[in-house]
Amino acid sequence: MRELIEYVARELVEKPSAVKIREIKGAKATIYELSCAPDDMGRIIGKDGRIVKSLRILLKAIAAKNEGQNVELEIID
């Protein structure tokens, strides 16, 4: 899933080298923290948060199919 997040984020931004993803595995959930250049933050979030919401929905659907895992995506400033 990390690869999917990274691919989508790098395709959306103008500075793909600034995209960083940190994976934190917990007992009940896996949290992915996504950070990018401040100028590209709006491209990741999208108008009214539509892009990040869509990405979160996609990740949760994939995680549910894979043994019912819980996944969270956080955008870090």
PyMOL Python script that loads the backbone (N, CA, C, O; Angstrom):
from pymol import cmd

cmd.read_pdbstr("""\
ATOM      1  N   MET A   1       0.816  -1.191   0.000  1.00  0.00           N
ATOM      2  CA  MET A   1       0.000   0.000   0.000  1.00  0.00           C
ATOM      3  C   MET A   1       0.862   1.259   0.000  1.00  0.00           C
ATOM      4  O   MET A   1       0.497   2.292  -0.560  1.00  0.00           O
ATOM      5  N   ARG A   2       2.006   1.135   0.641  1.00  0.00           N
ATOM      6  CA  ARG A   2       2.921   2.271   0.664  1.00  0.00           C
ATOM      7  C   ARG A   2       3.291   2.693  -0.758  1.00  0.00           C
ATOM      8  O   ARG A   2       3.373   3.884  -1.058  1.00  0.00           O
ATOM      9  N   GLU A   3       3.511   1.712  -1.626  1.00  0.00           N
ATOM     10  CA  GLU A   3       3.881   1.996  -3.005  1.00  0.00           C
ATOM     11  C   GLU A   3       2.759   2.719  -3.741  1.00  0.00           C
ATOM     12  O   GLU A   3       3.016   3.613  -4.547  1.00  0.00           O
ATOM     13  N   LEU A   4       1.527   2.337  -3.466  1.00  0.00           N
ATOM     14  CA  LEU A   4       0.377   2.984  -4.093  1.00  0.00           C
ATOM     15  C   LEU A   4       0.284   4.447  -3.679  1.00  0.00           C
ATOM     16  O   LEU A   4       0.096   5.323  -4.523  1.00  0.00           O
ATOM     17  N   ILE A   5       0.413   4.711  -2.393  1.00  0.00           N
ATOM     18  CA  ILE A   5       0.352   6.084  -1.894  1.00  0.00           C
ATOM     19  C   ILE A   5       1.468   6.916  -2.517  1.00  0.00           C
ATOM     20  O   ILE A   5       1.251   8.040  -2.969  1.00  0.00           O
ATOM     21  N   GLU A   6       2.661   6.340  -2.528  1.00  0.00           N
ATOM     22  CA  GLU A   6       3.807   7.051  -3.072  1.00  0.00           C
ATOM     23  C   GLU A   6       3.631   7.353  -4.561  1.00  0.00           C
ATOM     24  O   GLU A   6       3.945   8.452  -5.017  1.00  0.00           O
ATOM     25  N   TYR A   7       3.136   6.387  -5.303  1.00  0.00           N
ATOM     26  CA  TYR A   7       2.930   6.579  -6.738  1.00  0.00           C
ATOM     27  C   TYR A   7       1.923   7.692  -7.000  1.00  0.00           C
ATOM     28  O   TYR A   7       2.188   8.594  -7.794  1.00  0.00           O
ATOM     29  N   VAL A   8       0.784   7.637  -6.347  1.00  0.00           N
ATOM     30  CA  VAL A   8      -0.266   8.633  -6.567  1.00  0.00           C
ATOM     31  C   VAL A   8       0.228  10.020  -6.163  1.00  0.00           C
ATOM     32  O   VAL A   8       0.020  10.990  -6.893  1.00  0.00           O
ATOM     33  N   ALA A   9       0.877  10.119  -5.010  1.00  0.00           N
ATOM     34  CA  ALA A   9       1.355  11.409  -4.531  1.00  0.00           C
ATOM     35  C   ALA A   9       2.402  11.997  -5.470  1.00  0.00           C
ATOM     36  O   ALA A   9       2.362  13.190  -5.769  1.00  0.00           O
ATOM     37  N   ARG A  10       3.327  11.182  -5.933  1.00  0.00           N
ATOM     38  CA  ARG A  10       4.378  11.686  -6.821  1.00  0.00           C
ATOM     39  C   ARG A  10       3.821  12.139  -8.170  1.00  0.00           C
ATOM     40  O   ARG A  10       4.366  13.052  -8.790  1.00  0.00           O
ATOM     41  N   GLU A  11       2.749  11.512  -8.622  1.00  0.00           N
ATOM     42  CA  GLU A  11       2.141  11.920  -9.885  1.00  0.00           C
ATOM     43  C   GLU A  11       1.355  13.233  -9.753  1.00  0.00           C
ATOM     44  O   GLU A  11       1.165  13.946 -10.739  1.00  0.00           O
ATOM     45  N   LEU A  12       0.908  13.542  -8.553  1.00  0.00           N
ATOM     46  CA  LEU A  12       0.101  14.745  -8.341  1.00  0.00           C
ATOM     47  C   LEU A  12       0.934  16.008  -8.138  1.00  0.00           C
ATOM     48  O   LEU A  12       0.505  17.095  -8.524  1.00  0.00           O
ATOM     49  N   VAL A  13       2.096  15.882  -7.548  1.00  0.00           N
ATOM     50  CA  VAL A  13       2.861  17.058  -7.145  1.00  0.00           C
ATOM     51  C   VAL A  13       3.856  17.515  -8.214  1.00  0.00           C
ATOM     52  O   VAL A  13       4.154  16.788  -9.162  1.00  0.00           O
ATOM     53  N   GLU A  14       4.362  18.737  -8.036  1.00  0.00           N
ATOM     54  CA  GLU A  14       5.374  19.265  -8.947  1.00  0.00           C
ATOM     55  C   GLU A  14       6.784  18.881  -8.512  1.00  0.00           C
ATOM     56  O   GLU A  14       7.697  18.847  -9.337  1.00  0.00           O
ATOM     57  N   LYS A  15       6.969  18.593  -7.227  1.00  0.00           N
ATOM     58  CA  LYS A  15       8.274  18.199  -6.691  1.00  0.00           C
ATOM     59  C   LYS A  15       8.190  16.780  -6.131  1.00  0.00           C
ATOM     60  O   LYS A  15       8.064  16.609  -4.919  1.00  0.00           O
ATOM     61  N   PRO A  16       8.258  15.767  -6.983  1.00  0.00           N
ATOM     62  CA  PRO A  16       8.100  14.386  -6.514  1.00  0.00           C
ATOM     63  C   PRO A  16       9.183  13.930  -5.545  1.00  0.00           C
ATOM     64  O   PRO A  16       8.954  13.022  -4.746  1.00  0.00           O
ATOM     65  N   SER A  17      10.347  14.542  -5.606  1.00  0.00           N
ATOM     66  CA  SER A  17      11.428  14.131  -4.706  1.00  0.00           C
ATOM     67  C   SER A  17      11.151  14.528  -3.256  1.00  0.00           C
ATOM     68  O   SER A  17      11.774  13.989  -2.342  1.00  0.00           O
ATOM     69  N   ALA A  18      10.234  15.453  -3.035  1.00  0.00           N
ATOM     70  CA  ALA A  18       9.907  15.909  -1.684  1.00  0.00           C
ATOM     71  C   ALA A  18       8.855  15.037  -1.001  1.00  0.00           C
ATOM     72  O   ALA A  18       8.575  15.230   0.182  1.00  0.00           O
ATOM     73  N   VAL A  19       8.275  14.091  -1.719  1.00  0.00           N
ATOM     74  CA  VAL A  19       7.235  13.222  -1.145  1.00  0.00           C
ATOM     75  C   VAL A  19       7.894  12.194  -0.227  1.00  0.00           C
ATOM     76  O   VAL A  19       8.794  11.461  -0.637  1.00  0.00           O
ATOM     77  N   LYS A  20       7.429  12.157   1.019  1.00  0.00           N
ATOM     78  CA  LYS A  20       7.931  11.208   2.004  1.00  0.00           C
ATOM     79  C   LYS A  20       6.756  10.488   2.638  1.00  0.00           C
ATOM     80  O   LYS A  20       5.741  11.104   2.962  1.00  0.00           O
ATOM     81  N   ILE A  21       6.898   9.179   2.814  1.00  0.00           N
ATOM     82  CA  ILE A  21       5.844   8.390   3.442  1.00  0.00           C
ATOM     83  C   ILE A  21       6.458   7.601   4.589  1.00  0.00           C
ATOM     84  O   ILE A  21       7.476   6.928   4.427  1.00  0.00           O
ATOM     85  N   ARG A  22       5.827   7.695   5.736  1.00  0.00           N
ATOM     86  CA  ARG A  22       6.282   6.974   6.918  1.00  0.00           C
ATOM     87  C   ARG A  22       5.185   5.994   7.322  1.00  0.00           C
ATOM     88  O   ARG A  22       4.017   6.368   7.430  1.00  0.00           O
ATOM     89  N   GLU A  23       5.561   4.765   7.539  1.00  0.00           N
ATOM     90  CA  GLU A  23       4.605   3.714   7.906  1.00  0.00           C
ATOM     91  C   GLU A  23       4.765   3.384   9.378  1.00  0.00           C
ATOM     92  O   GLU A  23       5.862   3.064   9.835  1.00  0.00           O
ATOM     93  N   ILE A  24       3.664   3.464  10.122  1.00  0.00           N
ATOM     94  CA  ILE A  24       3.675   3.151  11.545  1.00  0.00           C
ATOM     95  C   ILE A  24       2.702   2.001  11.763  1.00  0.00           C
ATOM     96  O   ILE A  24       1.493   2.151  11.586  1.00  0.00           O
ATOM     97  N   LYS A  25       3.244   0.853  12.149  1.00  0.00           N
ATOM     98  CA  LYS A  25       2.397  -0.317  12.379  1.00  0.00           C
ATOM     99  C   LYS A  25       2.033  -0.392  13.849  1.00  0.00           C
ATOM    100  O   LYS A  25       2.900  -0.372  14.723  1.00  0.00           O
ATOM    101  N   GLY A  26       0.750  -0.479  14.102  1.00  0.00           N
ATOM    102  CA  GLY A  26       0.260  -0.611  15.462  1.00  0.00           C
ATOM    103  C   GLY A  26      -0.419  -1.954  15.644  1.00  0.00           C
ATOM    104  O   GLY A  26      -0.470  -2.764  14.719  1.00  0.00           O
ATOM    105  N   ALA A  27      -0.933  -2.183  16.823  1.00  0.00           N
ATOM    106  CA  ALA A  27      -1.599  -3.449  17.122  1.00  0.00           C
ATOM    107  C   ALA A  27      -2.902  -3.606  16.334  1.00  0.00           C
ATOM    108  O   ALA A  27      -3.237  -4.704  15.892  1.00  0.00           O
ATOM    109  N   LYS A  28      -3.626  -2.509  16.162  1.00  0.00           N
ATOM    110  CA  LYS A  28      -4.928  -2.579  15.503  1.00  0.00           C
ATOM    111  C   LYS A  28      -4.950  -1.934  14.118  1.00  0.00           C
ATOM    112  O   LYS A  28      -5.830  -2.236  13.313  1.00  0.00           O
ATOM    113  N   ALA A  29      -3.999  -1.055  13.834  1.00  0.00           N
ATOM    114  CA  ALA A  29      -4.048  -0.326  12.567  1.00  0.00           C
ATOM    115  C   ALA A  29      -2.643   0.019  12.087  1.00  0.00           C
ATOM    116  O   ALA A  29      -1.681   0.020  12.854  1.00  0.00           O
ATOM    117  N   THR A  30      -2.559   0.306  10.812  1.00  0.00           N
ATOM    118  CA  THR A  30      -1.339   0.814  10.205  1.00  0.00           C
ATOM    119  C   THR A  30      -1.607   2.246   9.777  1.00  0.00           C
ATOM    120  O   THR A  30      -2.584   2.532   9.085  1.00  0.00           O
ATOM    121  N   ILE A  31      -0.725   3.138  10.198  1.00  0.00           N
ATOM    122  CA  ILE A  31      -0.882   4.554   9.871  1.00  0.00           C
ATOM    123  C   ILE A  31       0.204   4.941   8.877  1.00  0.00           C
ATOM    124  O   ILE A  31       1.384   4.656   9.079  1.00  0.00           O
ATOM    125  N   TYR A  32      -0.216   5.590   7.809  1.00  0.00           N
ATOM    126  CA  TYR A  32       0.719   6.113   6.815  1.00  0.00           C
ATOM    127  C   TYR A  32       0.711   7.623   6.933  1.00  0.00           C
ATOM    128  O   TYR A  32      -0.340   8.256   6.837  1.00  0.00           O
ATOM    129  N   GLU A  33       1.885   8.202   7.142  1.00  0.00           N
ATOM    130  CA  GLU A  33       2.026   9.650   7.218  1.00  0.00           C
ATOM    131  C   GLU A  33       2.655  10.140   5.923  1.00  0.00           C
ATOM    132  O   GLU A  33       3.757   9.727   5.562  1.00  0.00           O
ATOM    133  N   LEU A  34       1.961  11.009   5.241  1.00  0.00           N
ATOM    134  CA  LEU A  34       2.415  11.534   3.954  1.00  0.00           C
ATOM    135  C   LEU A  34       2.808  12.991   4.121  1.00  0.00           C
ATOM    136  O   LEU A  34       2.029  13.800   4.623  1.00  0.00           O
ATOM    137  N   SER A  35       4.014  13.320   3.699  1.00  0.00           N
ATOM    138  CA  SER A  35       4.452  14.707   3.714  1.00  0.00           C
ATOM    139  C   SER A  35       5.017  15.058   2.342  1.00  0.00           C
ATOM    140  O   SER A  35       5.544  14.203   1.630  1.00  0.00           O
ATOM    141  N   CYS A  36       4.896  16.325   1.991  1.00  0.00           N
ATOM    142  CA  CYS A  36       5.403  16.803   0.703  1.00  0.00           C
ATOM    143  C   CYS A  36       5.803  18.260   0.850  1.00  0.00           C
ATOM    144  O   CYS A  36       5.705  18.826   1.939  1.00  0.00           O
ATOM    145  N   ALA A  37       6.246  18.862  -0.222  1.00  0.00           N
ATOM    146  CA  ALA A  37       6.623  20.272  -0.199  1.00  0.00           C
ATOM    147  C   ALA A  37       5.392  21.124   0.119  1.00  0.00           C
ATOM    148  O   ALA A  37       4.287  20.802  -0.318  1.00  0.00           O
ATOM    149  N   PRO A  38       5.577  22.204   0.874  1.00  0.00           N
ATOM    150  CA  PRO A  38       4.427  23.055   1.233  1.00  0.00           C
ATOM    151  C   PRO A  38       3.659  23.582   0.022  1.00  0.00           C
ATOM    152  O   PRO A  38       2.442  23.759   0.092  1.00  0.00           O
ATOM    153  N   ASP A  39       4.350  23.833  -1.074  1.00  0.00           N
ATOM    154  CA  ASP A  39       3.681  24.334  -2.279  1.00  0.00           C
ATOM    155  C   ASP A  39       2.767  23.285  -2.903  1.00  0.00           C
ATOM    156  O   ASP A  39       1.810  23.631  -3.596  1.00  0.00           O
ATOM    157  N   ASP A  40       3.049  22.024  -2.666  1.00  0.00           N
ATOM    158  CA  ASP A  40       2.278  20.935  -3.270  1.00  0.00           C
ATOM    159  C   ASP A  40       1.173  20.394  -2.366  1.00  0.00           C
ATOM    160  O   ASP A  40       0.436  19.493  -2.766  1.00  0.00           O
ATOM    161  N   MET A  41       1.052  20.926  -1.165  1.00  0.00           N
ATOM    162  CA  MET A  41       0.066  20.410  -0.212  1.00  0.00           C
ATOM    163  C   MET A  41      -1.355  20.486  -0.779  1.00  0.00           C
ATOM    164  O   MET A  41      -2.145  19.560  -0.595  1.00  0.00           O
ATOM    165  N   GLY A  42      -1.676  21.565  -1.455  1.00  0.00           N
ATOM    166  CA  GLY A  42      -3.013  21.716  -2.040  1.00  0.00           C
ATOM    167  C   GLY A  42      -3.295  20.705  -3.132  1.00  0.00           C
ATOM    168  O   GLY A  42      -4.443  20.307  -3.326  1.00  0.00           O
ATOM    169  N   ARG A  43      -2.269  20.286  -3.843  1.00  0.00           N
ATOM    170  CA  ARG A  43      -2.452  19.284  -4.892  1.00  0.00           C
ATOM    171  C   ARG A  43      -2.778  17.918  -4.297  1.00  0.00           C
ATOM    172  O   ARG A  43      -3.542  17.152  -4.884  1.00  0.00           O
ATOM    173  N   ILE A  44      -2.206  17.610  -3.140  1.00  0.00           N
ATOM    174  CA  ILE A  44      -2.473  16.336  -2.473  1.00  0.00           C
ATOM    175  C   ILE A  44      -3.869  16.338  -1.860  1.00  0.00           C
ATOM    176  O   ILE A  44      -4.598  15.351  -1.954  1.00  0.00           O
ATOM    177  N   ILE A  45      -4.233  17.449  -1.235  1.00  0.00           N
ATOM    178  CA  ILE A  45      -5.525  17.529  -0.562  1.00  0.00           C
ATOM    179  C   ILE A  45      -6.661  17.671  -1.564  1.00  0.00           C
ATOM    180  O   ILE A  45      -7.697  17.021  -1.422  1.00  0.00           O
ATOM    181  N   GLY A  46      -6.480  18.506  -2.567  1.00  0.00           N
ATOM    182  CA  GLY A  46      -7.516  18.704  -3.574  1.00  0.00           C
ATOM    183  C   GLY A  46      -8.584  19.679  -3.120  1.00  0.00           C
ATOM    184  O   GLY A  46      -8.612  20.105  -1.965  1.00  0.00           O
ATOM    185  N   LYS A  47      -9.449  20.020  -4.040  1.00  0.00           N
ATOM    186  CA  LYS A  47     -10.529  20.958  -3.752  1.00  0.00           C
ATOM    187  C   LYS A  47     -11.513  20.312  -2.781  1.00  0.00           C
ATOM    188  O   LYS A  47     -12.052  19.238  -3.050  1.00  0.00           O
ATOM    189  N   ASP A  48     -11.736  20.969  -1.664  1.00  0.00           N
ATOM    190  CA  ASP A  48     -12.604  20.458  -0.593  1.00  0.00           C
ATOM    191  C   ASP A  48     -12.141  19.102  -0.068  1.00  0.00           C
ATOM    192  O   ASP A  48     -12.944  18.361   0.498  1.00  0.00           O
ATOM    193  N   GLY A  49     -10.871  18.764  -0.242  1.00  0.00           N
ATOM    194  CA  GLY A  49     -10.334  17.510   0.272  1.00  0.00           C
ATOM    195  C   GLY A  49     -10.725  16.283  -0.522  1.00  0.00           C
ATOM    196  O   GLY A  49     -10.626  15.164  -0.019  1.00  0.00           O
ATOM    197  N   ARG A  50     -11.163  16.471  -1.739  1.00  0.00           N
ATOM    198  CA  ARG A  50     -11.669  15.348  -2.539  1.00  0.00           C
ATOM    199  C   ARG A  50     -10.599  14.316  -2.872  1.00  0.00           C
ATOM    200  O   ARG A  50     -10.867  13.116  -2.829  1.00  0.00           O
ATOM    201  N   ILE A  51      -9.390  14.766  -3.203  1.00  0.00           N
ATOM    202  CA  ILE A  51      -8.338  13.825  -3.603  1.00  0.00           C
ATOM    203  C   ILE A  51      -7.920  12.970  -2.421  1.00  0.00           C
ATOM    204  O   ILE A  51      -7.825  11.749  -2.544  1.00  0.00           O
ATOM    205  N   VAL A  52      -7.668  13.591  -1.279  1.00  0.00           N
ATOM    206  CA  VAL A  52      -7.227  12.825  -0.116  1.00  0.00           C
ATOM    207  C   VAL A  52      -8.354  11.913   0.386  1.00  0.00           C
ATOM    208  O   VAL A  52      -8.083  10.809   0.860  1.00  0.00           O
ATOM    209  N   LYS A  53      -9.584  12.350   0.290  1.00  0.00           N
ATOM    210  CA  LYS A  53     -10.713  11.491   0.689  1.00  0.00           C
ATOM    211  C   LYS A  53     -10.790  10.260  -0.212  1.00  0.00           C
ATOM    212  O   LYS A  53     -11.004   9.146   0.267  1.00  0.00           O
ATOM    213  N   SER A  54     -10.617  10.462  -1.503  1.00  0.00           N
ATOM    214  CA  SER A  54     -10.655   9.346  -2.450  1.00  0.00           C
ATOM    215  C   SER A  54      -9.522   8.366  -2.190  1.00  0.00           C
ATOM    216  O   SER A  54      -9.717   7.152  -2.246  1.00  0.00           O
ATOM    217  N   LEU A  55      -8.351   8.889  -1.909  1.00  0.00           N
ATOM    218  CA  LEU A  55      -7.211   8.026  -1.614  1.00  0.00           C
ATOM    219  C   LEU A  55      -7.445   7.240  -0.335  1.00  0.00           C
ATOM    220  O   LEU A  55      -7.101   6.060  -0.272  1.00  0.00           O
ATOM    221  N   ARG A  56      -8.013   7.855   0.671  1.00  0.00           N
ATOM    222  CA  ARG A  56      -8.316   7.157   1.931  1.00  0.00           C
ATOM    223  C   ARG A  56      -9.343   6.048   1.710  1.00  0.00           C
ATOM    224  O   ARG A  56      -9.210   4.956   2.263  1.00  0.00           O
ATOM    225  N   ILE A  57     -10.352   6.326   0.914  1.00  0.00           N
ATOM    226  CA  ILE A  57     -11.381   5.314   0.620  1.00  0.00           C
ATOM    227  C   ILE A  57     -10.761   4.126  -0.106  1.00  0.00           C
ATOM    228  O   ILE A  57     -11.060   2.975   0.211  1.00  0.00           O
ATOM    229  N   LEU A  58      -9.904   4.403  -1.074  1.00  0.00           N
ATOM    230  CA  LEU A  58      -9.231   3.347  -1.818  1.00  0.00           C
ATOM    231  C   LEU A  58      -8.365   2.493  -0.907  1.00  0.00           C
ATOM    232  O   LEU A  58      -8.379   1.266  -1.009  1.00  0.00           O
ATOM    233  N   LEU A  59      -7.614   3.128  -0.021  1.00  0.00           N
ATOM    234  CA  LEU A  59      -6.755   2.391   0.905  1.00  0.00           C
ATOM    235  C   LEU A  59      -7.565   1.524   1.862  1.00  0.00           C
ATOM    236  O   LEU A  59      -7.190   0.385   2.141  1.00  0.00           O
ATOM    237  N   LYS A  60      -8.665   2.059   2.359  1.00  0.00           N
ATOM    238  CA  LYS A  60      -9.500   1.288   3.285  1.00  0.00           C
ATOM    239  C   LYS A  60     -10.148   0.095   2.588  1.00  0.00           C
ATOM    240  O   LYS A  60     -10.317  -0.962   3.196  1.00  0.00           O
ATOM    241  N   ALA A  61     -10.508   0.256   1.323  1.00  0.00           N
ATOM    242  CA  ALA A  61     -11.093  -0.854   0.568  1.00  0.00           C
ATOM    243  C   ALA A  61     -10.062  -1.958   0.352  1.00  0.00           C
ATOM    244  O   ALA A  61     -10.378  -3.139   0.503  1.00  0.00           O
ATOM    245  N   ILE A  62      -8.847  -1.588   0.005  1.00  0.00           N
ATOM    246  CA  ILE A  62      -7.784  -2.574  -0.192  1.00  0.00           C
ATOM    247  C   ILE A  62      -7.465  -3.270   1.119  1.00  0.00           C
ATOM    248  O   ILE A  62      -7.287  -4.488   1.149  1.00  0.00           O
ATOM    249  N   ALA A  63      -7.391  -2.504   2.207  1.00  0.00           N
ATOM    250  CA  ALA A  63      -7.073  -3.075   3.517  1.00  0.00           C
ATOM    251  C   ALA A  63      -8.167  -4.021   3.988  1.00  0.00           C
ATOM    252  O   ALA A  63      -7.868  -5.061   4.575  1.00  0.00           O
ATOM    253  N   ALA A  64      -9.420  -3.683   3.745  1.00  0.00           N
ATOM    254  CA  ALA A  64     -10.523  -4.543   4.165  1.00  0.00           C
ATOM    255  C   ALA A  64     -10.494  -5.871   3.418  1.00  0.00           C
ATOM    256  O   ALA A  64     -10.838  -6.914   3.975  1.00  0.00           O
ATOM    257  N   LYS A  65     -10.087  -5.826   2.176  1.00  0.00           N
ATOM    258  CA  LYS A  65      -9.997  -7.043   1.391  1.00  0.00           C
ATOM    259  C   LYS A  65      -8.853  -7.938   1.870  1.00  0.00           C
ATOM    260  O   LYS A  65      -8.928  -9.162   1.769  1.00  0.00           O
ATOM    261  N   ASN A  66      -7.797  -7.314   2.392  1.00  0.00           N
ATOM    262  CA  ASN A  66      -6.640  -8.046   2.894  1.00  0.00           C
ATOM    263  C   ASN A  66      -6.781  -8.309   4.387  1.00  0.00           C
ATOM    264  O   ASN A  66      -6.202  -7.596   5.206  1.00  0.00           O
ATOM    265  N   GLU A  67      -7.537  -9.315   4.731  1.00  0.00           N
ATOM    266  CA  GLU A  67      -7.657  -9.785   6.114  1.00  0.00           C
ATOM    267  C   GLU A  67      -8.255  -8.765   7.068  1.00  0.00           C
ATOM    268  O   GLU A  67      -8.009  -8.848   8.271  1.00  0.00           O
ATOM    269  N   GLY A  68      -9.018  -7.821   6.585  1.00  0.00           N
ATOM    270  CA  GLY A  68      -9.712  -6.874   7.452  1.00  0.00           C
ATOM    271  C   GLY A  68      -8.802  -5.936   8.220  1.00  0.00           C
ATOM    272  O   GLY A  68      -9.116  -5.570   9.353  1.00  0.00           O
ATOM    273  N   GLN A  69      -7.707  -5.546   7.645  1.00  0.00           N
ATOM    274  CA  GLN A  69      -6.796  -4.613   8.306  1.00  0.00           C
ATOM    275  C   GLN A  69      -7.431  -3.234   8.416  1.00  0.00           C
ATOM    276  O   GLN A  69      -8.347  -2.896   7.666  1.00  0.00           O
ATOM    277  N   ASN A  70      -6.934  -2.446   9.357  1.00  0.00           N
ATOM    278  CA  ASN A  70      -7.340  -1.044   9.475  1.00  0.00           C
ATOM    279  C   ASN A  70      -6.183  -0.177   9.013  1.00  0.00           C
ATOM    280  O   ASN A  70      -5.037  -0.398   9.406  1.00  0.00           O
ATOM    281  N   VAL A  71      -6.482   0.806   8.181  1.00  0.00           N
ATOM    282  CA  VAL A  71      -5.460   1.680   7.621  1.00  0.00           C
ATOM    283  C   VAL A  71      -5.910   3.126   7.760  1.00  0.00           C
ATOM    284  O   VAL A  71      -7.080   3.446   7.551  1.00  0.00           O
ATOM    285  N   GLU A  72      -4.973   3.993   8.112  1.00  0.00           N
ATOM    286  CA  GLU A  72      -5.234   5.431   8.200  1.00  0.00           C
ATOM    287  C   GLU A  72      -4.193   6.162   7.372  1.00  0.00           C
ATOM    288  O   GLU A  72      -3.033   5.752   7.323  1.00  0.00           O
ATOM    289  N   LEU A  73      -4.598   7.233   6.730  1.00  0.00           N
ATOM    290  CA  LEU A  73      -3.684   8.086   5.974  1.00  0.00           C
ATOM    291  C   LEU A  73      -3.756   9.477   6.567  1.00  0.00           C
ATOM    292  O   LEU A  73      -4.825  10.083   6.630  1.00  0.00           O
ATOM    293  N   GLU A  74      -2.597   9.984   7.006  1.00  0.00           N
ATOM    294  CA  GLU A  74      -2.521  11.314   7.583  1.00  0.00           C
ATOM    295  C   GLU A  74      -1.609  12.175   6.718  1.00  0.00           C
ATOM    296  O   GLU A  74      -0.572  11.720   6.236  1.00  0.00           O
ATOM    297  N   ILE A  75      -2.013  13.412   6.533  1.00  0.00           N
ATOM    298  CA  ILE A  75      -1.213  14.372   5.778  1.00  0.00           C
ATOM    299  C   ILE A  75      -0.465  15.219   6.801  1.00  0.00           C
ATOM    300  O   ILE A  75      -1.082  15.855   7.656  1.00  0.00           O
ATOM    301  N   ILE A  76       0.857  15.227   6.714  1.00  0.00           N
ATOM    302  CA  ILE A  76       1.696  15.948   7.671  1.00  0.00           C
ATOM    303  C   ILE A  76       2.168  17.252   7.034  1.00  0.00           C
ATOM    304  O   ILE A  76       2.656  17.255   5.904  1.00  0.00           O
ATOM    305  N   ASP A  77       2.023  18.344   7.751  1.00  0.00           N
ATOM    306  CA  ASP A  77       2.480  19.650   7.253  1.00  0.00           C
ATOM    307  C   ASP A  77       3.985  19.734   7.250  1.00  0.00           C
ATOM    308  O   ASP A  77       4.545  20.759   6.863  1.00  0.00           O
TER     309      ASP A  77
END
""", "prot")
cmd.dss("prot")
cmd.show_as("cartoon", "prot")
cmd.util.cbc("prot")
cmd.orient("prot")
